[in-house]
Structures are given as structure tokens and as C-alpha cells.
Amino acid sequence: MFLSDVDIKKGIKDGSIVIRPFDTKKLQPVSYDVTLGNEFEVTDQHSTNFVDPANKIYPHTRTVKVKDGEQFVLHPGESVLGKQREFIGVDEQHLILLSGKSSLARAGLVVHNTAMLFNPCHYFYPTFELVNTSNVPLILRPGMTIAQLLFARLSSPVERTYKETGRYGAKNSNHFTEERKIVPKKKRVVKKKK
């Protein structure tokens, strides 16, 4: 069952929902608007030959930090990771779903490719999977409303929470590539003639 604005406020009050900072102006009838942070993780195309997730080969990336009042240009077809400004989480009887804003979707911005579900007892700063599907650059600014969160009550509390099953901690700031091991290129061995 999805929570209404009334239930989201109750959850904030009783601690079953955490949103920091919480601003009632961002509360919608059945969702809460969240904003873009200052960090972006960009794939270095010139040093990434390929990506092979099954073999744990991921792209080489670099972090770009954008100050408040400045802009980040997301080019057509480009995919980057971005940070959410608000710290969020729910107890063992709720989950969170991330959804884009229709106004930004019409401009060509996708905020998640597949990662839209946030598990019970996961307290963190979420990561957006930002993709520009339009044919012109999109300007992103720290602090802009970027997405909305929907909250749902589960039919019963979960047996195992994200604390037991998850891999990212509360800081969740360096998780873009922290768990990933970059496999170095194999050196070509040239046999000498005898």
C-alpha cells in the first residue's frame, strides 16, 4: 500500500521514515520531491576499452564536483551517476520507490535505468543513473528538484533487512566504484626465438 502525504508525515514523526532535511513544501499528495547533490561520477571513455560486468570489469571513472550555483552539462546519449542531496531511509516495514519527474522526462532526462527500489532499513544518500535521451545537452544544477520518492507499507516486516543483505553503508559517498576491482590489461608476452 502506497503512503499518502498524511502517512508520510506520520512516518517522519514516528521515525519509520527518515528524510533529512525534511521540507513540507516538497511533500506531494503521494510522494516527496528530492534534489540533486553536487557529485557526479563520469565514465572516462578514453581509458575504458569495454565493460564486462559478469567478469567484474567496470568502467574507469572520475568524480566531478559542482558547486552550488554552477552547472553540469549532460550531453545527448551520455550516462552519469549523480548524488541525491537528502539522506533517506525506512524501517523494516516500508520500502521506497524512486520515480522521475514528468517535466524532466519530457526534456529527455532519465533518473534511473533499473535501480528504483530502496530496501527496508537502507539509510543512505541515493545515487541517480542520469541519462540524456534528447538530442540536445541538458543543464543540471545542484539543488534542483530531480526526482520523487514513493513510500509503501509492506504486508509484514521483512525477515532480513538491508543491514544484513546490503553492500553500501550509511555514508554511501564513495560507493560508485569502491567495491569494483578494475582488471588490468594483460601484458602481451612475446616469446624470444632460440
N, C-alpha and C positions, 0 to 999 in steps of 0.2 A: 504494500500500500504506500503510495507516494504521500509525502507530507505537504500540508498547506502552509501558508505563511504563519498561521496561528500555531501550528505544531512545530515549525522550525524555531519560532521564538521560544516556545516551551522547552524545546531541546537545548537551546542555548542557555536558558535559565537553569535547567536541572543538570547540565553538564554532559548529556548524552550526545550533543553536537558541539563541536568546537570550531569556531571561526574567529581568528584573530588577525587584524582588528575586525570587529563586527560593526556594521553601519546599517541601521534600519532603512536608510534611503536606498540601499542596494537589494533590499528584500522585495522580491516579486511575488505574485499570488501563489506560485508553487515552486519557486526557485530562488537562488541567491546569486547575484552578479559578482564575478571575481575579476581581478585586474592583472595586467601583465607586469612582471617584475623587470629587473634591469639586466638579467643574464641571458645570453643566447649561446647555444653550442652549435658551431658551424662545421660542416664536413670540409676537410681540406682535400679538394678534388685532385690537386697536383701530386699529393703523396699517397693517395688511396688508389691502388690498382683495381681492387674489387672488394666486395663484401660477401662473406660466406658464413652466415650465422650458424649453420649446422656444425661447422668446424671452428666456431668461436673466433672468426676473423671479422673484425668490425672496422668501420672507417676511422682514419686518423682525424681527430677533431681539434678545434681550438675554441676557447671561450672568448666571447666578445661581451664586454660590459658597457652598457649605455647609460649615461647619466640622466636623471630626471630632466625633462625639458628638451632632450635630444631625441634623435630618431634612429630607427633601424630599418634599412630598406630590404624588403623581401622580394627578390626578383621572380619573374614568372618561372614556374616549374621547380623552384627552389624549396627544399625541405630543411628546416632547422628545429632545434629544440629550444623552448623558451620556458622561463620560470614563472610560476604564479606568485603574486605578492602576498596573498593571505595564507596563513598557517591553518590547516583544517584537519578534521578527523571526526570519527563517530565511535560509539561504543559497540559492544558485541551484538546488539540487536538492530543495528542500522547499517545501511550501505549508502554510498554516494555515487551518482552518475554525473559525468561531465557532458555538457552539451554546448554546441556553438551558439552564437547569436545570429539570428536570421539576417540582420543588417550587414554583418561582416561576411556571412556566407554569400550574400548577393554580390559582394565586392570580390569574391573569389577566395576568401580565406577559410581554410580548414584548420581546426584547432586540435583535432585528434584523428589519427588514422585508425587505430584499433584500441588504444588504451583509454577507455572511457569509464571503467569500473574501478572504484576505490573500495577496498575491503574493510570489513569491520575491524576496529582497533588499529587502523593505519593513520597515524598522526604525522603530517608532513607538509612540505611545500610542493604541490604537484608540478609536473612537467607537461608542457603542451607540445604536441607534434605539429608544428606550424608548417602549412604548405600553401603556396600561392598557386591557385589553379587558373588565375586570369592570365591575360596576355600583356598586362602592364604591371610595373612594380607597385607594391603595396607599402605604405609607410606605417610602421608600427612604433608606438610610443610607450615607454614605461608609464604605468598608471592608468592606461586606457582600459575601459571595460572590454574584456576579450572573450569571456565565456560565462556560462551559468552552471550552477550545481543544483542537482535534484537529489532529494533525500528520500529514502524508502525505509519503512519499518519491516523487518523480517518476520516471518510467521513464528519463529522461535529464535532464541540466541544461538549463535554458532558454537559448535563444539571446540573448534580450533580457530583462533583469531590470527590476524596478520602478524602479531608479535611472534607466533610460533612458525608461521609459514612464509613470511615475507623476507625480502632481502635488502630493503632500504630502511635506514633509520630515520629518526625524527629530524636530524639536520638536513638530510637529503639534498645537500648542496653540491656535492662532488660526485653524484651518482651517474652522471651522464656516461662516463667511461671508466669509473673506478673499478668495477667488477670485471671489466673486459680486458683480456690479455691480447695484445697485438702480437700476432705471429710474425716474426721477422722473415724477410725474404730468404729463401735458401740460396746459399752461395753455390755457384756453378763450379764443380770440380773438374779441372782439366788434367787428364792423365798424361804424364810425360812419356814420350816414346823411349824405349830402351835401346 
